[in-house]
Amino acid sequence: MNTAKHRVLALYPGSAATRVAAYADNKKIFSCDITHDLPTSSRLPKMVQQVQMRETDIARCCDKHGFDMSTLSTVVGRCGPLPPLKQGAYLVDETMLNYLNSKSVHDHPSKLGPLIAWSIAQCYGVQAYVYDSARVDEIDDIARLSGHPELPRIPRTPILNMHAAALKVAEERNLSYAADTFIVAYLGFGICMGIFDKGRMIDYVSDDEGPFSLERSGRLPYRRLINFCFSGRYGHTKTMKSARNKGGLIGYLGTNRIEQVEAMIASGNDKALLAYKAMAYQTAKSIGELSTVVKGKVDRIVLTGELACSALLVKLVEERVNFIAPLSIVPGENDVEALALGALRVLKGEEKAHLFKPCTSESVRTESNTILLPFVKETYGQRQEAVGYTE
């Protein structure tokens, strides 16, 4: 007999697959990765054209696992390419869909999250949500200044996983996410981190301004970088790929597999050990950097992401940062679980979902309602328009 009060379907679409999970309250019923039958050529269908096909595959997957979609309480999807948002849940409605279909210039797989969630929800008479956009922006004005007036800092982080990790640690350690302070480092192909103070991410380190990682180069000396860009050796695309996909451990050691790097270290490879230690060193240094934002008053440091499964990496980071605050580990990728549990908090009344309201070029402000200083407001608005953030 089904006694669950809330049943949630969570969807995390990627370029060729969709990660799906169903929950009955806090209990996972099933999860799987669906690989879709997309063309092998480089000319893939636009995201909007993939909705029906992916939805059909998701329905088959639910049927295979015995999950009756007619019992759904809600559907929650990966948040699409929307303007800067607040942390938490947003109701998928016609305003959001119209923006994604007509205003968003990014044909990114994340666009499928709200589109598919809405379509399935409409079939079963429930509401659809998205949760924790990668563009959550609640930082203060002081954190926006990069050092160049035409290059304001605009957050883009894996906050879905970081937020979920902070909530989990808060519950396990009898802390309060809404009242305490957490530094959360997401360790994956890129390394990002944020400082969550009293329920808000007030500052961050993105994967292009902090530690190098498996593939990312991280923060680079800009004079040499500018000379590199104008050396004539590479065009824009190859330069970007070199920095984002050919840097870090794969650049130094020729592999982006952490287990292979650790095997090299175990065999006595001094170069591998140095590069590995340097990645941990830079990670610890960025954690220390964020601790200064709150004058060292940090209640917990949290490591999450796939690389948090590495006992050696965790040890190397912990020995440099444990003077700041105790360390907790939430290993692995937890994106679908984070979506489902976020939607459950909305259904239980523990969180309130926001309504999406596109910003306009006449009234540029962050979604956290932070009033921007005039010169920050100007460059922030220009940046939004440049990447299609405004209507």
JOCOR-V83820 format. One record per residue. N is the residue number from 1. PHI is phi in whole degrees, -180 to 180 (999 if undefined). PSI is psi as a letter, one per 30 degrees, with the letter a starting at -180 (none if undefined). NEAR is the number of other ideal C-beta (glycine too) atoms within 8 Angstrom. Layout:
{{N,PHI,PSI,NEAR} {N,PHI,PSI,NEAR}}
//
This chain:
{{1,999,k,2} {2,-83,j,5} {3,-109,g,4} {4,-66,k,8} {5,-82,e,5} {6,-127,k,12} {7,-125,k,10} {8,-122,k,15} {9,-110,k,16} {10,-113,k,16} {11,-129,k,18} {12,-130,i,13} {13,-75,k,14} {14,-115,a,8} {15,-65,e,4} {16,-131,g,6} {17,-145,l,10} {18,-130,k,15} {19,-86,k,14} {20,-126,k,16} {21,-148,k,15} {22,-119,k,15} {23,-128,k,15} {24,-111,j,9} {25,53,b,8} {26,-87,g,5} {27,-97,k,7} {28,-76,k,9} {29,-86,e,9} {30,-161,l,8} {31,-148,k,8} {32,-162,l,9} {33,-107,k,7} {34,-97,k,12} {35,-93,k,6} {36,-91,l,11} {37,-84,i,4} {38,-98,l,8} {39,-58,k,6} {40,-82,f,3} {41,-74,l,5} {42,-73,f,3} {43,-93,i,4} {44,-79,l,7} {45,-62,k,7} {46,-63,l,7} {47,-58,e,12} {48,-59,e,8} {49,-77,f,6} {50,-96,f,12} {51,-60,e,12} {52,-63,e,7} {53,-63,e,9} {54,-68,e,14} {55,-62,e,11} {56,-62,e,8} {57,-63,e,11} {58,-66,e,15} {59,-62,e,9} {60,-64,e,8} {61,-63,e,11} {62,-62,e,13} {63,-63,e,8} {64,-60,e,6} {65,-93,g,10} {66,72,g,5} {67,-96,j,10} {68,-82,j,6} {69,-68,f,11} {70,-70,f,5} {71,-94,g,7} {72,-60,k,13} {73,-94,e,9} {74,-166,l,15} {75,-124,k,16} {76,-127,k,17} {77,-123,l,20} {78,-56,k,13} {79,-73,k,15} {80,-84,a,16} {81,-74,i,9} {82,-106,l,12} {83,-63,l,10} {84,-53,k,12} {85,-127,l,14} {86,-78,l,8} {87,-70,k,11} {88,105,a,10} {89,-90,k,15} {90,-127,k,15} {91,-70,k,12} {92,-82,j,14} {93,-136,a,8} {94,-66,e,5} {95,-63,e,10} {96,-66,e,14} {97,-63,e,12} {98,-62,e,9} {99,-63,e,13} {100,-63,e,14} {101,-83,f,8} {102,-124,f,6} {103,-110,e,10} {104,-72,k,12} {105,-90,f,5} {106,-99,j,7} {107,-90,i,5} {108,-103,k,8} {109,-54,f,8} {110,-62,f,11} {111,-59,f,15} {112,-70,f,17} {113,-56,d,15} {114,-69,e,16} {115,-65,e,15} {116,-71,e,17} {117,-59,e,16} {118,-62,e,12} {119,-61,e,11} {120,-67,e,15} {121,-61,e,15} {122,-64,e,8} {123,-65,e,7} {124,-115,g,9} {125,66,h,5} {126,-123,l,9} {127,-92,l,7} {128,-115,k,16} {129,-135,l,17} {130,-119,l,16} {131,-143,k,13} {132,50,i,13} {133,-61,k,11} {134,-63,f,11} {135,-105,g,12} {136,-56,k,14} {137,-138,j,11} {138,-129,g,12} {139,-77,l,14} {140,-81,l,8} {141,-55,e,9} {142,-62,f,5} {143,-85,f,11} {144,-83,f,13} {145,-76,k,9} {146,-91,f,7} {147,119,f,4} {148,-133,k,5} {149,-62,f,6} {150,-93,g,5} {151,-130,i,8} {152,-67,l,11} {153,-81,k,10} {154,-124,j,10} {155,-59,k,14} {156,-149,j,6} {157,-138,l,14} {158,-80,i,10} {159,-66,f,14} {160,-55,e,14} {161,-71,e,14} {162,-66,e,18} {163,-60,e,14} {164,-63,e,15} {165,-65,e,14} {166,-64,e,14} {167,-63,e,10} {168,-65,e,9} {169,-66,e,14} {170,-59,e,13} {171,-68,e,6} {172,-69,e,7} {173,-103,g,8} {174,58,h,3} {175,-107,l,10} {176,-118,j,6} {177,-61,e,11} {178,-80,f,6} {179,-121,f,6} {180,-108,a,11} {181,-125,k,12} {182,-129,k,16} {183,-105,k,17} {184,-117,k,16} {185,-109,k,16} {186,-97,j,14} {187,-109,j,13} {188,-139,b,12} {189,-61,f,7} {190,-120,l,9} {191,-113,j,18} {192,-127,l,14} {193,-155,l,16} {194,-142,l,15} {195,-110,k,17} {196,-104,j,15} {197,-117,j,9} {198,54,h,7} {199,86,g,8} {200,-135,k,9} {201,-80,j,16} {202,-90,f,12} {203,-160,l,10} {204,-158,l,13} {205,-127,j,11} {206,-83,l,10} {207,-77,f,10} {208,-114,g,10} {209,-135,g,8} {210,-135,b,14} {211,-67,l,12} {212,-75,l,12} {213,-141,a,16} {214,-61,e,11} {215,-127,f,13} {216,-80,k,16} {217,-80,f,11} {218,70,a,15} {219,-67,k,7} {220,-123,l,8} {221,-66,j,5} {222,-69,f,6} {223,-64,e,6} {224,-69,e,8} {225,-65,e,9} {226,-63,e,8} {227,-61,e,8} {228,-62,e,9} {229,-65,e,8} {230,-104,g,6} {231,-76,f,7} {232,85,f,3} {233,-76,e,4} {234,-136,l,7} {235,-87,a,5} {236,-60,e,5} {237,-62,e,6} {238,-68,e,8} {239,-65,e,11} {240,-63,e,8} {241,-65,e,9} {242,-62,e,11} {243,-77,e,12} {244,-98,f,12} {245,-126,f,9} {246,-125,g,9} {247,-100,a,13} {248,58,b,14} {249,-66,e,16} {250,-68,e,13} {251,-72,e,8} {252,-78,e,8} {253,-122,f,11} {254,82,g,4} {255,-145,k,8} {256,-113,g,8} {257,-99,j,6} {258,-63,e,11} {259,-67,e,6} {260,-69,e,8} {261,-63,e,14} {262,-67,e,11} {263,-68,e,8} {264,-63,e,10} {265,-64,e,12} {266,-64,f,6} {267,-85,g,6} {268,96,g,5} {269,-78,j,8} {270,-68,e,6} {271,-65,e,8} {272,-63,e,11} {273,-64,e,9} {274,-65,e,8} {275,-64,e,12} {276,-64,e,15} {277,-64,e,9} {278,-66,e,9} {279,-64,e,15} {280,-65,e,12} {281,-60,e,10} {282,-67,e,13} {283,-62,e,14} {284,-63,e,12} {285,-63,e,10} {286,-70,e,14} {287,-62,e,15} {288,-61,e,11} {289,-58,e,8} {290,-69,f,14} {291,-63,f,13} {292,-71,f,8} {293,-60,e,10} {294,-111,g,11} {295,57,h,5} {296,82,g,7} {297,-88,i,6} {298,-111,k,13} {299,-89,e,8} {300,-158,k,17} {301,-106,k,15} {302,-124,k,16} {303,-109,k,15} {304,-140,l,16} {305,97,l,14} {306,-61,e,10} {307,-72,f,12} {308,-71,f,14} {309,-77,f,6} {310,-84,j,9} {311,-64,e,5} {312,-67,e,9} {313,-64,e,14} {314,-59,e,12} {315,-61,e,8} {316,-66,e,13} {317,-74,e,15} {318,-60,e,9} {319,-66,f,7} {320,-99,f,11} {321,-119,f,13} {322,-69,f,9} {323,-76,f,3} {324,-81,e,11} {325,-167,l,11} {326,-62,l,6} {327,-108,k,13} {328,-124,k,11} {329,-118,k,9} {330,-124,i,13} {331,-74,l,9} {332,90,l,9} {333,-90,k,7} {334,-126,h,11} {335,-67,e,11} {336,-69,e,13} {337,-61,e,11} {338,-62,e,14} {339,-62,e,17} {340,-63,e,14} {341,-69,e,12} {342,-64,e,16} {343,-64,e,15} {344,-62,e,13} {345,-63,e,10} {346,-67,e,14} {347,-62,e,10} {348,-83,f,7} {349,82,g,5} {350,-80,f,5} {351,-135,l,9} {352,-111,k,5} {353,-75,k,10} {354,-88,l,10} {355,-104,k,8} {356,-78,k,12} {357,-131,j,5} {358,-59,k,10} {359,-77,l,13} {360,-121,l,8} {361,-68,f,9} {362,-81,f,4} {363,-138,i,6} {364,-87,k,12} {365,-156,l,10} {366,-74,l,11} {367,-67,f,11} {368,-82,g,9} {369,67,g,6} {370,-71,k,10} {371,-79,k,4} {372,-82,k,12} {373,-57,k,6} {374,-51,e,6} {375,-74,f,7} {376,-72,e,12} {377,-59,e,11} {378,-64,e,8} {379,-72,e,12} {380,-63,e,14} {381,-65,e,11} {382,-62,e,9} {383,-66,e,11} {384,-60,e,14} {385,-66,e,10} {386,-64,e,6} {387,-107,g,7} {388,80,g,9} {389,-82,f,9} {390,-108,l,12} {391,-81,none,7}}
//
